[in-house]
Amino acid sequence: MALTKEQIKEFEEAEKEAENCNQYTYVADDIAEAGDLEWAKKVYAKAESVAEQSDDFSELADIIYKKYGDKNWIMELCKKAEDYAEQSGDFQWLGDNVYQYLGDIEWAKRVYLKAEDKAEYIGDFSNLAESLCDNLNDKVWAKKVCEKAEKKFEECDDFEILAETVGERLGDKKWAKLLEQKAKELEEDEDGD
């Protein structure tokens, strides 16, 4: 579908005004939605050239997979995402992309190990356990991640989140009930103070 002169002018102006990865990505999304995938591809490349964070590259990998399926480009984006990754969530998202878009199980495992090493918050542990179950079907590793989390955290909300992950992803209803009980006891202690 050809763009109208008005659309072209609007997109050219938006592209000139774009300064960061997100702005270029929004412009490229609009151009792609309007029907010009070749122009959009060039603007996504500009977004990549100014990307500064791991999640910029991971988000671009998502987009490129869905719009173009270009595995070579996706691989380059994933490599850059790994170079910029700092937090557990960066590595976990990257592991998901590497597994889902490239089918590279060994690379995904290496990245998930980094995610585990960097995990600080209950969400880091819970999300990683979910990825391990969903993508690698590795409930043994996911269980170890959940056990680590159980030892690390002491808040009611943390145990509630962990109970949900253990019950739904690991299918361990007994352990989930114990975690829910811990959460309940902690909540009662907090209310009693």
HELIX and SHEET records of a PDB file:
HELIX    1   1 LYS A    5  GLU A   17  1                                  13    
HELIX    2   2 CYS A   21  ALA A   34  1                                  14    
HELIX    3   3 LEU A   37  VAL A   50  1                                  14    
HELIX    4   4 SER A   54  LYS A   67  1                                  14    
HELIX    5   5 LYS A   71  TYR A   84  1                                  14    
HELIX    6   6 SER A   88  ASN A   97  1                                  10    
HELIX    7   7 VAL A   98  LEU A  102  3                                   5    
HELIX    8   8 ILE A  105  LYS A  118  1                                  14    
HELIX    9   9 ILE A  122  LEU A  136  1                                  15    
HELIX   10  10 LYS A  139  LYS A  152  1                                  14    
HELIX   11  11 CYS A  156  THR A  165  1                                  10    
HELIX   12  12 VAL A  166  LEU A  170  3                                   5    
HELIX   13  13 LYS A  173  GLY A  192  1                                  20    
END                                                                             
